[in-house]
Amino acid sequence: MDDEALARLLQEEELRAAQALQQQMQLQGGVGPGTDGTGTFQARLRSMMETALRCEDPALQERARAVMPLARLRAAAAEAAELSSRLGGDVSGAPAAEDVLAQQLLGWFKSDFFSWVDTLPCPRCGSGGTRADGSLAQPLPEDLAHGAQRVELHRCGQPGCGGAVRFPRYNNPGKLLEPGCRRGRCGEWANAFLLCCRAAGLTARYVSDWSDHVWTEYYSHRQRRWIHLDSCEAAYDKPLLYEAGWGKPHSYVVAAGAWGAADVTARYTAKWRREVRARRTLVPERWLARQLGDMTAGRRAGWPGPKRLVWLGRDAEERVELLRQRLGLPASRPQQAQQQALPGRQTGSLEWRQQRGETGASASTSAAPAPAREPTSYRLAADVPGSQLPPVFGLAGRLAGGACAAAGHNGAVEVVEKLFDGRASTKWLDFGGGGVGGSSWVEYRIPLDRPAVVVTGYELVPANDCPERDPAAWRLEGVVQADFDAGRPEQWRVLDSRVGVRFPGRHMPMAFHVAQGAAPPCRRLRLHIDATAEPPAANSVQLSCLNLYGQDLAAAAEGPLERLRAAGAGGASGVEPAAAALAVRLLENVCREPQEVKFRKIRCAKLGAILSCTPLADVLLRHCRFRPLLQPAEPAAGVAAQPRQQPPGPPPPAGEDVFLVLAADPSGQDLARAAEALAVLRSLAQQQ
């Protein structure tokens, strides 16, 4: 029996079962068909289709492309899709550029373009403490012209202010592209994101859950299936997020787009027979199937024969897949693992999420390890100094040009590549690594077109919040080049291990050293995290940065201090006295007050004289191990930010600056090395 015949038989069985259930509920006096009314249901279906079709407007799509970094996103997607050929024969086929683009688009939209509205700044006093108290304002003609039938009124809570701000709930995706309007809640997010997906060329459609949420799906031509995208949560291919993570009780989930409409409820539940089928009492099942079929036929009227046949084939594949999911059968095509730790809702204030009952159950409440899950695919680390990071990252000996993967990560924002972007303000998070017995791993892999690396040390930078999620026990492992060449790419060797680690504070890096000779040239490196700081309280593991440092083989025979002595003081090829004096003051401060953060974290722009002198730069960065890190750069209170000359390479992200940071070192080598360098510098100063 072919898939299409199986689909017809299974569909008839499901319809008969649903009708019998509805008849039984009517006889028992329960809620039956027509309580909400087919008219109301039909109106909602039509509204969904109208929302989706607005995003088919070529002029709106052109406006969307004008504000999207499509060239950058497509280039990154194409590069990532070609990555597997550079990594080795043990790496499976590369993802399609289309699938990588969808993930790139999701991350950009969440991180850089749209914002969530909990409160709005008060126009009178400037505070951000306005609150929606349920009152509404009269829509203005401009509001109505852009689909804002509802205008919330947010009132200021500051004593004596009395200010209020209007929040029109725009339904027009074109309006949501405008500066000042790129904000909202799930409705605005889904509308604007669908337009961006269509503008990027993705075959995307609008999805509505009758229990009050909306999101997007796109059709993957490589995988031959529709894939879940939630821009609010930056969630990619996690259809069970709402039921298993948020705790939402699904009844109807419908998708609509330019190609038709479909009931996709079965994709978003693992409880179809146990619970969901019994909730579907608003309309008869045959009526719903006929309505969706009529909507689809209307959209496809006038299509040429070949296009119609292509979509009939896609419809048949989707029907089989959904029916298999209803029956609890395995998917006929590979999909991302569903049985994984899924979080409660992340967007919105805690109070709002609790009111909606969408916070979910913490993964840390179970003492059992997280279920098996699918690791991420390899991704480019985007860590090359000079093109992707400021050049000073290369001066410090930081490994670059590799690919990364992880046991898991969170959506399209808190992803594995954020560990290598040099920024303290971003992070990687894996819900599978939390809880008692939870573990995770992160891999950094050197492409075949680059030489294997000798690791001398590494740094971990904790993330912005929740210290219970910090790694506390781990192993740094490697696959040496000899094993890799001999066909043993999974032969991991322990290079370093730690237990009971506690970080001194948020965004405060810690440095760890690999014993000399413990790390021969490696092709693969992996940080295997065995426990978090407080497993019972941690629902995940997270890190802001993983910085790996390698040996400079060309200069291994002569260290930075020896090269500094050889350079001497003064002369055309020597060390400038002013630069040496600046280095002496810096190291004296560190040695005198080693716990003072302001002496261990210096804005890079203040050290230009040192960094422009190669012998001094080597001492500071490679011997003392001051390391570059991108961190928020807020001007002092009452002092306006001063313009400064930009160093070569890409500028720091808005609101951030490059700092040189001396990481805390549990072995005490940080202070010993600073004292050694200070002694050499003082000796040179006496020779002048």
Buried (B, 14 or more C-beta within 10 A) or exposed (E): EEBBEBBBEBBEEBBEBBBEBBEEBBEEEEEBBBEBEBEEBBEBBBEBBEBBBBBEBEEBBEBBBEBBBBEEBBEBBEBBBEBBBBBBEEBEEBBBBBBBBBBBBBBBBBBEBBEBBBBBBBEBBEBEBBBBEEEEBEBEEEBEEBBBEBBBBBBBBBEEBEBBBBBBBBBBBBBBBEEEBBBBBBBBBBBBBBBBBBBBEBBBBBBBBBBEBBBBBBBBEEBBBBBBBBBBBBBBBBBBBBBBBBBBEBBBBBBBBBBBBBBBBBBBBBBBBEBBBBBBBBBBBEBBBEBBBEBBEEBBEEEEEEEEEEBEEBBBBBBBBBBBBBEEEEEEEEBBBBEBBBBBBBBBEEEBBEEBEBBBBBBBEBEEEBEEBBBBBBBBBBBBBBEBBBBBBBBBBBBBBBBBBBBBBBBBBBBBBBBBBBBBBBBBBBBBBBBBEBBBBBBBBBBBEEEBBBBBBBBBBBBEEBBBBBBBBBBBBBBBBBBBEEEEBEBBBEBBEBEEBEBEEBBBBBBBBBEEEBBBBBBBBBBBBBBBBBBEBBBBBBBBBBBBBBBBEEBEEEBBBBBBBEBBBBEEEBBBEEBBBBBBEBBBBBBEEBEEEEBBBBEBBEBBBBBEBBBBBBBBBBBBBBBBBBBEBEEEEEEEEEEEEEBEBBEBBEEBBBBBBBBBBEEEBBBEBBEBBBEBBEEBBEEE
